[in-house]
Amino acid sequence: MFKHPQRFGYLRQIEVDPRFRRRGVGESLLDDAAVRSAKLGLSRVVLDVWAFNDAAQGLFNSVGFSAFGSKLVLDIKLNQDHG
C-alpha cells in the first residue's frame, strides 16, 4: 500500500569465531553477501543488529551499512490482571 514491492537480501546471522575477529573475516563475509545479492539483481542487503552490540554495529557501519528504521517491542506478561 505504501511502497512498490522490493526484493532484497536478508542476512539472518553472521558470526566470526572470537579467535579470528579483527582480521577482516567479517568484512569479507559481508562483502560476499553484497556481491551475491548484486548477482541476483537485488539492490539491498538488510540485517538486524542488537542495539547494545557496539562491535557489530561498528563492523556493519565500516562496510557501508546504515540505519534503516527501527524495531520496537512490547513484552507481554502472561497472567497479568488488566483490572
Order of alpha helices (4+ residues) and beta strands (2+ residues): beta-alpha-beta-alpha
